[in-house]
Amino acid sequence: MSTDALLDVRDLVVRYGDATAVDHVSFTLDAGETLALNGPSGCGKSSTGLAVLQLRRPDSGEVRFEGRELTSLSERELRPIRPRMQPVFQDPYGSLSPRHRIRDAVAEPLRIQGRRPTPDQVAELLDRVGLDPSYGDRRPHELSGGQCQRVGIARALASQPRLLVLDEPVSSLDPSVRAGVLNLLADLQDDLGLGYLFICHDRAVVRHFADRAIEMREGRVISS
C-alpha cells in the first residue's frame, strides 16, 4: 500500500450473485490528479466507483483513503469519512428531487451532517459552480441538464471533499455544455486540490481530461 496516495485500491472484487463485476482491480490516485476508468458499458467501472465510496461494499480487497482502510469499518465509523469522498452521477435530473428547490438540494448534505447552512453559504456554492445565486429559488425542471449537473457538483462541494467520484458526469450533455462542465471541474481541481476518479466510456474525453487512464474489460484492468 502507498502511504502517500489520496486513494489506494488493492485487489478489489465486487460480485453480484455468481457474476464478478470487478475482478482484482488495483490503482492509486493522488491529490490533485484525475485518474480515468475507461471501458465499455458493463465493464465494471461504476461498480468500482461505488465500492470506492463504500456505497456497495466490496466482496474482498482494500480501499485506503487518506491512509485509512475503509472496507473493515462499520457504517458508524464511515460516517465522518463520507463527506470527504463525494459522488457526482451521470443523470443530473435524477440526482435531484423534483420537489425541492435548488437551494435546499445544495444545503441538504450539510443538514445531513448536522450543520445549519446559511443562505450565504448556498449562494457561494452556486456561484462557485458558475450559477447565479438566484437559481436557488428554482426547481430542477426549470434548469437545463448542464445547469443541473453544476448543482450536483455544488452539492458535492458543500461537504468540502478531497475526492470526487465522477460517474459519466458529462455523457448525457450536449458537446458545448460538456466542455463547460469539464472546464469547471478542471478549475475546481486547480483551486481545491481535489482528486478525481473519472468514470467515462468516451476515449476522446478521457484523453482530454484525465492525467492517467485505466482501461477495463469484463471487470479487469487490461491496461494502465
Phi and psi in degrees as GROMACS dihedral restraints (atoms count N, CA, C in turn):
[ dihedral_restraints ]
;  ai    aj    ak    al  type     phi  dphi    fc
    3     4     5     6     1   -73.7    20    10
    4     5     6     7     1   137.7    20    10
    6     7     8     9     1   -90.4    20    10
    7     8     9    10     1   -11.6    20    10
    9    10    11    12     1  -102.3    20    10
   10    11    12    13     1   -20.7    20    10
   12    13    14    15     1   -68.3    20    10
   13    14    15    16     1   146.1    20    10
   15    16    17    18     1   -65.1    20    10
   16    17    18    19     1   -42.2    20    10
   18    19    20    21     1  -133.2    20    10
   19    20    21    22     1   131.2    20    10
   21    22    23    24     1  -134.7    20    10
   22    23    24    25     1   114.3    20    10
   24    25    26    27     1  -114.1    20    10
   25    26    27    28     1   131.8    20    10
   27    28    29    30     1  -134.7    20    10
   28    29    30    31     1   124.3    20    10
   30    31    32    33     1    53.3    20    10
   31    32    33    34     1    44.2    20    10
   33    34    35    36     1   -71.6    20    10
   34    35    36    37     1   130.8    20    10
   36    37    38    39     1  -129.8    20    10
   37    38    39    40     1   129.5    20    10
   39    40    41    42     1  -129.9    20    10
   40    41    42    43     1   126.7    20    10
   42    43    44    45     1  -121.7    20    10
   43    44    45    46     1   145.3    20    10
   45    46    47    48     1  -120.0    20    10
   46    47    48    49     1    99.6    20    10
   48    49    50    51     1    64.9    20    10
   49    50    51    52     1  -126.1    20    10
   51    52    53    54     1   -87.9    20    10
   52    53    54    55     1    -6.1    20    10
   54    55    56    57     1   -92.5    20    10
   55    56    57    58     1   132.6    20    10
   57    58    59    60     1   -96.8    20    10
   58    59    60    61     1   111.5    20    10
   60    61    62    63     1   -85.2    20    10
   61    62    63    64     1   -33.3    20    10
   63    64    65    66     1  -131.8    20    10
   64    65    66    67     1   122.4    20    10
   66    67    68    69     1  -120.5    20    10
   67    68    69    70     1    89.7    20    10
   69    70    71    72     1    55.6    20    10
   70    71    72    73     1    56.3    20    10
   72    73    74    75     1   -90.9    20    10
   73    74    75    76     1   134.6    20    10
   75    76    77    78     1  -133.6    20    10
   76    77    78    79     1   141.7    20    10
   78    79    80    81     1  -169.6    20    10
   79    80    81    82     1   165.5    20    10
   81    82    83    84     1  -126.2    20    10
   82    83    84    85     1   157.6    20    10
   84    85    86    87     1  -143.0    20    10
   85    86    87    88     1   128.3    20    10
   87    88    89    90     1   -94.4    20    10
   88    89    90    91     1   158.3    20    10
   90    91    92    93     1   -59.4    20    10
   91    92    93    94     1   138.5    20    10
   93    94    95    96     1    78.8    20    10
   94    95    96    97     1     6.4    20    10
   96    97    98    99     1  -112.9    20    10
   97    98    99   100     1   149.5    20    10
   99   100   101   102     1  -112.4    20    10
  100   101   102   103     1   117.2    20    10
  102   103   104   105     1  -110.3    20    10
  103   104   105   106     1   123.6    20    10
  105   106   107   108     1   -96.0    20    10
  106   107   108   109     1   139.7    20    10
  108   109   110   111     1  -103.4    20    10
  109   110   111   112     1   112.7    20    10
  111   112   113   114     1  -115.9    20    10
  112   113   114   115     1   146.8    20    10
  114   115   116   117     1   155.4    20    10
  115   116   117   118     1   170.3    20    10
  117   118   119   120     1   -72.3    20    10
  118   119   120   121     1   167.4    20    10
  120   121   122   123     1   -56.7    20    10
  121   122   123   124     1   135.6    20    10
  123   124   125   126     1    86.2    20    10
  124   125   126   127     1     6.8    20    10
  126   127   128   129     1   -86.1    20    10
  127   128   129   130     1    -5.4    20    10
  129   130   131   132     1   107.1    20    10
  130   131   132   133     1     4.3    20    10
  132   133   134   135     1   -61.4    20    10
  133   134   135   136     1   -53.1    20    10
  135   136   137   138     1   -67.6    20    10
  136   137   138   139     1   -36.3    20    10
  138   139   140   141     1   -63.7    20    10
  139   140   141   142     1   -35.8    20    10
  141   142   143   144     1   -62.8    20    10
  142   143   144   145     1   -46.3    20    10
  144   145   146   147     1   -61.1    20    10
  145   146   147   148     1   -43.1    20    10
  147   148   149   150     1   -63.7    20    10
  148   149   150   151     1   -37.9    20    10
  150   151   152   153     1   -69.2    20    10
  151   152   153   154     1   -37.4    20    10
  153   154   155   156     1   -59.6    20    10
  154   155   156   157     1   -43.5    20    10
  156   157   158   159     1   -76.6    20    10
  157   158   159   160     1    -6.4    20    10
  159   160   161   162     1    61.8    20    10
  160   161   162   163     1    26.2    20    10
  162   163   164   165     1   -82.5    20    10
  163   164   165   166     1   -23.3    20    10
  165   166   167   168     1  -128.8    20    10
  166   167   168   169     1   109.9    20    10
  168   169   170   171     1   -66.7    20    10
  169   170   171   172     1   129.6    20    10
  171   172   173   174     1   -69.5    20    10
  172   173   174   175     1   155.9    20    10
  174   175   176   177     1   -77.3    20    10
  175   176   177   178     1   -30.0    20    10
  177   178   179   180     1  -162.2    20    10
  178   179   180   181     1   172.5    20    10
  180   181   182   183     1   102.8    20    10
  181   182   183   184     1   179.4    20    10
  183   184   185   186     1  -128.5    20    10
  184   185   186   187     1   143.0    20    10
  186   187   188   189     1  -128.4    20    10
  187   188   189   190     1   109.9    20    10
  189   190   191   192     1  -109.4    20    10
  190   191   192   193     1   119.7    20    10
  192   193   194   195     1  -119.2    20    10
  193   194   195   196     1   124.5    20    10
  195   196   197   198     1    51.0    20    10
  196   197   198   199     1    37.6    20    10
  198   199   200   201     1    85.6    20    10
  199   200   201   202     1    -1.7    20    10
  201   202   203   204     1  -112.2    20    10
  202   203   204   205     1   129.9    20    10
  204   205   206   207     1   -77.4    20    10
  205   206   207   208     1   127.9    20    10
  207   208   209   210     1   -97.4    20    10
  208   209   210   211     1   -28.7    20    10
  210   211   212   213     1   -67.0    20    10
  211   212   213   214     1   -22.5    20    10
  213   214   215   216     1   -92.1    20    10
  214   215   216   217     1    -1.8    20    10
  216   217   218   219     1   -83.6    20    10
  217   218   219   220     1   147.6    20    10
  219   220   221   222     1   -76.9    20    10
  220   221   222   223     1   167.5    20    10
  222   223   224   225     1   -59.4    20    10
  223   224   225   226     1   -37.9    20    10
  225   226   227   228     1   -63.9    20    10
  226   227   228   229     1   -41.1    20    10
  228   229   230   231     1   -70.5    20    10
  229   230   231   232     1   -29.0    20    10
  231   232   233   234     1   -76.2    20    10
  232   233   234   235     1   -23.0    20    10
  234   235   236   237     1   -54.4    20    10
  235   236   237   238     1   -46.1    20    10
  237   238   239   240     1   -73.2    20    10
  238   239   240   241     1   -13.7    20    10
  240   241   242   243     1   -88.8    20    10
  241   242   243   244     1   -33.2    20    10
  243   244   245   246     1   -54.3    20    10
  244   245   246   247     1   -40.0    20    10
  246   247   248   249     1   -57.9    20    10
  247   248   249   250     1   -24.9    20    10
  249   250   251   252     1   -86.7    20    10
  250   251   252   253     1    -3.8    20    10
  252   253   254   255     1  -136.4    20    10
  253   254   255   256     1   108.9    20    10
  255   256   257   258     1  -121.9    20    10
  256   257   258   259     1   145.4    20    10
  258   259   260   261     1   -94.2    20    10
  259   260   261   262     1   152.2    20    10
  261   262   263   264     1  -129.0    20    10
  262   263   264   265     1   118.6    20    10
  264   265   266   267     1   -95.3    20    10
  265   266   267   268     1   171.4    20    10
  267   268   269   270     1   -67.6    20    10
  268   269   270   271     1   -46.4    20    10
  270   271   272   273     1   -89.2    20    10
  271   272   273   274     1   105.0    20    10
  273   274   275   276     1   -66.3    20    10
  274   275   276   277     1   -30.8    20    10
  276   277   278   279     1   -78.7    20    10
  277   278   279   280     1   -40.8    20    10
  279   280   281   282     1   -65.5    20    10
  280   281   282   283     1   -20.1    20    10
  282   283   284   285     1   -81.4    20    10
  283   284   285   286     1    -9.5    20    10
  285   286   287   288     1  -120.7    20    10
  286   287   288   289     1   140.3    20    10
  288   289   290   291     1   -72.5    20    10
  289   290   291   292     1   128.2    20    10
  291   292   293   294     1   -65.9    20    10
  292   293   294   295     1   -17.3    20    10
  294   295   296   297     1   -84.5    20    10
  295   296   297   298     1   -21.4    20    10
  297   298   299   300     1   -95.3    20    10
  298   299   300   301     1   142.4    20    10
  300   301   302   303     1   -70.8    20    10
  301   302   303   304     1   157.4    20    10
  303   304   305   306     1   -58.8    20    10
  304   305   306   307     1   -39.2    20    10
  306   307   308   309     1   -61.4    20    10
  307   308   309   310     1   -35.9    20    10
  309   310   311   312     1   -72.6    20    10
  310   311   312   313     1   -36.1    20    10
  312   313   314   315     1   -63.5    20    10
  313   314   315   316     1   -41.7    20    10
  315   316   317   318     1   -69.8    20    10
  316   317   318   319     1   -35.5    20    10
  318   319   320   321     1   -79.2    20    10
  319   320   321   322     1   -18.8    20    10
  321   322   323   324     1   -55.5    20    10
  322   323   324   325     1   -45.5    20    10
  324   325   326   327     1   -58.8    20    10
  325   326   327   328     1   -36.1    20    10
  327   328   329   330     1   -69.2    20    10
  328   329   330   331     1   -38.6    20    10
  330   331   332   333     1   -65.6    20    10
  331   332   333   334     1   -39.2    20    10
  333   334   335   336     1   -60.8    20    10
  334   335   336   337     1   -33.4    20    10
  336   337   338   339     1   -82.3    20    10
  337   338   339   340     1     4.2    20    10
  339   340   341   342     1    83.1    20    10
  340   341   342   343     1    14.1    20    10
  342   343   344   345     1   -99.3    20    10
  343   344   345   346     1   160.4    20    10
  345   346   347   348     1  -113.4    20    10
  346   347   348   349     1    93.3    20    10
  348   349   350   351     1   -67.8    20    10
  349   350   351   352     1   142.0    20    10
  351   352   353   354     1   -94.7    20    10
  352   353   354   355     1   158.8    20    10
  354   355   356   357     1   -55.6    20    10
  355   356   357   358     1   -34.7    20    10
  357   358   359   360     1   -66.0    20    10
  358   359   360   361     1   -37.9    20    10
  360   361   362   363     1   -63.9    20    10
  361   362   363   364     1   -42.7    20    10
  363   364   365   366     1   -65.4    20    10
  364   365   366   367     1   -43.1    20    10
  366   367   368   369     1   -61.4    20    10
  367   368   369   370     1   -40.1    20    10
  369   370   371   372     1   -64.9    20    10
  370   371   372   373     1   -39.3    20    10
  372   373   374   375     1   -66.1    20    10
  373   374   375   376     1   -41.9    20    10
  375   376   377   378     1   -64.2    20    10
  376   377   378   379     1   -42.4    20    10
  378   379   380   381     1   -63.3    20    10
  379   380   381   382     1   -36.2    20    10
  381   382   383   384     1   -63.8    20    10
  382   383   384   385     1   -29.9    20    10
  384   385   386   387     1   -99.3    20    10
  385   386   387   388     1    13.9    20    10
  387   388   389   390     1    84.4    20    10
  388   389   390   391     1    22.7    20    10
  390   391   392   393     1  -114.3    20    10
  391   392   393   394     1   138.6    20    10
  393   394   395   396     1   -63.3    20    10
  394   395   396   397     1   135.8    20    10
  396   397   398   399     1   -56.7    20    10
  397   398   399   400     1   -21.3    20    10
  399   400   401   402     1   -64.5    20    10
  400   401   402   403     1   -19.3    20    10
  402   403   404   405     1   -63.9    20    10
  403   404   405   406     1   -17.1    20    10
  405   406   407   408     1   -60.5    20    10
  406   407   408   409     1   -23.0    20    10
  408   409   410   411     1   -82.3    20    10
  409   410   411   412     1    -9.7    20    10
  411   412   413   414     1   -90.2    20    10
  412   413   414   415     1   169.3    20    10
  414   415   416   417     1  -110.5    20    10
  415   416   417   418     1   161.9    20    10
  417   418   419   420     1   -53.2    20    10
  418   419   420   421     1   -38.0    20    10
  420   421   422   423     1   -66.8    20    10
  421   422   423   424     1   -13.5    20    10
  423   424   425   426     1   -90.3    20    10
  424   425   426   427     1    -0.6    20    10
  426   427   428   429     1  -114.5    20    10
  427   428   429   430     1   156.2    20    10
  429   430   431   432     1   -76.2    20    10
  430   431   432   433     1   170.2    20    10
  432   433   434   435     1   -60.7    20    10
  433   434   435   436     1   -42.2    20    10
  435   436   437   438     1   -65.2    20    10
  436   437   438   439     1   -38.8    20    10
  438   439   440   441     1   -66.3    20    10
  439   440   441   442     1   -41.1    20    10
  441   442   443   444     1   -63.7    20    10
  442   443   444   445     1   -36.9    20    10
  444   445   446   447     1   -67.0    20    10
  445   446   447   448     1   -34.6    20    10
  447   448   449   450     1   -64.3    20    10
  448   449   450   451     1   -36.4    20    10
  450   451   452   453     1   -63.2    20    10
  451   452   453   454     1   -42.4    20    10
  453   454   455   456     1   -59.8    20    10
  454   455   456   457     1   -38.0    20    10
  456   457   458   459     1   -68.2    20    10
  457   458   459   460     1   -40.8    20    10
  459   460   461   462     1   -60.6    20    10
  460   461   462   463     1   -41.8    20    10
  462   463   464   465     1   -58.9    20    10
  463   464   465   466     1   -43.0    20    10
  465   466   467   468     1   -64.8    20    10
  466   467   468   469     1   -39.9    20    10
  468   469   470   471     1   -70.4    20    10
  469   470   471   472     1   -23.0    20    10
  471   472   473   474     1   -56.2    20    10
  472   473   474   475     1   -31.0    20    10
  474   475   476   477     1   -86.0    20    10
  475   476   477   478     1     2.4    20    10
  477   478   479   480     1    53.7    20    10
  478   479   480   481     1    58.5    20    10
  480   481   482   483     1   -76.1    20    10
  481   482   483   484     1   166.9    20    10
  483   484   485   486     1  -107.8    20    10
  484   485   486   487     1   -21.8    20    10
  486   487   488   489     1  -131.4    20    10
  487   488   489   490     1   132.7    20    10
  489   490   491   492     1  -115.0    20    10
  490   491   492   493     1   129.9    20    10
  492   493   494   495     1   -99.2    20    10
  493   494   495   496     1   107.6    20    10
  495   496   497   498     1  -100.5    20    10
  496   497   498   499     1   103.0    20    10
  498   499   500   501     1   -97.7    20    10
  499   500   501   502     1    98.5    20    10
  501   502   503   504     1    48.7    20    10
  502   503   504   505     1    53.1    20    10
  504   505   506   507     1   -70.9    20    10
  505   506   507   508     1   -15.5    20    10
  507   508   509   510     1  -123.9    20    10
  508   509   510   511     1     4.7    20    10
  510   511   512   513     1   -68.3    20    10
  511   512   513   514     1   -24.7    20    10
  513   514   515   516     1   -95.2    20    10
  514   515   516   517     1     5.0    20    10
  516   517   518   519     1  -101.7    20    10
  517   518   519   520     1   152.3    20    10
  519   520   521   522     1   -62.4    20    10
  520   521   522   523     1   151.9    20    10
  522   523   524   525     1   -54.1    20    10
  523   524   525   526     1   -42.1    20    10
  525   526   527   528     1   -67.4    20    10
  526   527   528   529     1   -38.7    20    10
  528   529   530   531     1   -69.4    20    10
  529   530   531   532     1   -39.0    20    10
  531   532   533   534     1   -55.9    20    10
  532   533   534   535     1   -45.2    20    10
  534   535   536   537     1   -62.2    20    10
  535   536   537   538     1   -39.5    20    10
  537   538   539   540     1   -65.1    20    10
  538   539   540   541     1   -40.0    20    10
  540   541   542   543     1   -69.5    20    10
  541   542   543   544     1   -40.9    20    10
  543   544   545   546     1   -63.9    20    10
  544   545   546   547     1   -39.6    20    10
  546   547   548   549     1   -64.2    20    10
  547   548   549   550     1   -39.8    20    10
  549   550   551   552     1   -59.8    20    10
  550   551   552   553     1   -47.2    20    10
  552   553   554   555     1   -61.1    20    10
  553   554   555   556     1   -39.6    20    10
  555   556   557   558     1   -64.4    20    10
  556   557   558   559     1   -42.3    20    10
  558   559   560   561     1   -64.7    20    10
  559   560   561   562     1   -42.3    20    10
  561   562   563   564     1   -63.1    20    10
  562   563   564   565     1   -38.8    20    10
  564   565   566   567     1   -64.0    20    10
  565   566   567   568     1   -42.7    20    10
  567   568   569   570     1   -62.6    20    10
  568   569   570   571     1   -41.4    20    10
  570   571   572   573     1   -74.9    20    10
  571   572   573   574     1   -37.0    20    10
  573   574   575   576     1  -110.8    20    10
  574   575   576   577     1    -8.2    20    10
  576   577   578   579     1    68.7    20    10
  577   578   579   580     1    30.0    20    10
  579   580   581   582     1   -71.7    20    10
  580   581   582   583     1   146.6    20    10
  582   583   584   585     1   -94.5    20    10
  583   584   585   586     1   137.3    20    10
  585   586   587   588     1  -118.9    20    10
  586   587   588   589     1   123.7    20    10
  588   589   590   591     1   -97.0    20    10
  589   590   591   592     1   107.2    20    10
  591   592   593   594     1  -106.1    20    10
  592   593   594   595     1   106.0    20    10
  594   595   596   597     1   -93.1    20    10
  595   596   597   598     1   121.6    20    10
  597   598   599   600     1  -158.3    20    10
  598   599   600   601     1   139.3    20    10
  600   601   602   603     1   -94.2    20    10
  601   602   603   604     1   -11.2    20    10
  603   604   605   606     1   -93.1    20    10
  604   605   606   607     1   109.6    20    10
  606   607   608   609     1   -64.2    20    10
  607   608   609   610     1   -33.9    20    10
  609   610   611   612     1   -64.5    20    10
  610   611   612   613     1   -43.0    20    10
  612   613   614   615     1   -64.3    20    10
  613   614   615   616     1   -42.2    20    10
  615   616   617   618     1   -60.3    20    10
  616   617   618   619     1   -46.1    20    10
  618   619   620   621     1   -60.5    20    10
  619   620   621   622     1   -36.8    20    10
  621   622   623   624     1   -74.5    20    10
  622   623   624   625     1   -36.5    20    10
  624   625   626   627     1  -105.2    20    10
  625   626   627   628     1   -32.6    20    10
  627   628   629   630     1   -91.8    20    10
  628   629   630   631     1   149.4    20    10
  630   631   632   633     1   -78.1    20    10
  631   632   633   634     1   -38.6    20    10
  633   634   635   636     1  -140.6    20    10
  634   635   636   637     1   159.8    20    10
  636   637   638   639     1  -139.1    20    10
  637   638   639   640     1   145.4    20    10
  639   640   641   642     1  -115.9    20    10
  640   641   642   643     1   129.0    20    10
  642   643   644   645     1   -95.3    20    10
  643   644   645   646     1   128.8    20    10
  645   646   647   648     1  -117.6    20    10
  646   647   648   649     1   144.4    20    10
  648   649   650   651     1  -143.7    20    10
  649   650   651   652     1   131.1    20    10
  651   652   653   654     1    48.8    20    10
  652   653   654   655     1    41.6    20    10
  654   655   656   657     1    84.6    20    10
  655   656   657   658     1    -3.0    20    10
  657   658   659   660     1  -116.5    20    10
  658   659   660   661     1   153.7    20    10
  660   661   662   663     1   -80.8    20    10
  661   662   663   664     1   121.2    20    10
  663   664   665   666     1  -104.9    20    10
  664   665   666   667     1   -17.1    20    10
  666   667   668   669     1  -161.8    20    10
  667   668   669   670     1   154.2    20    10
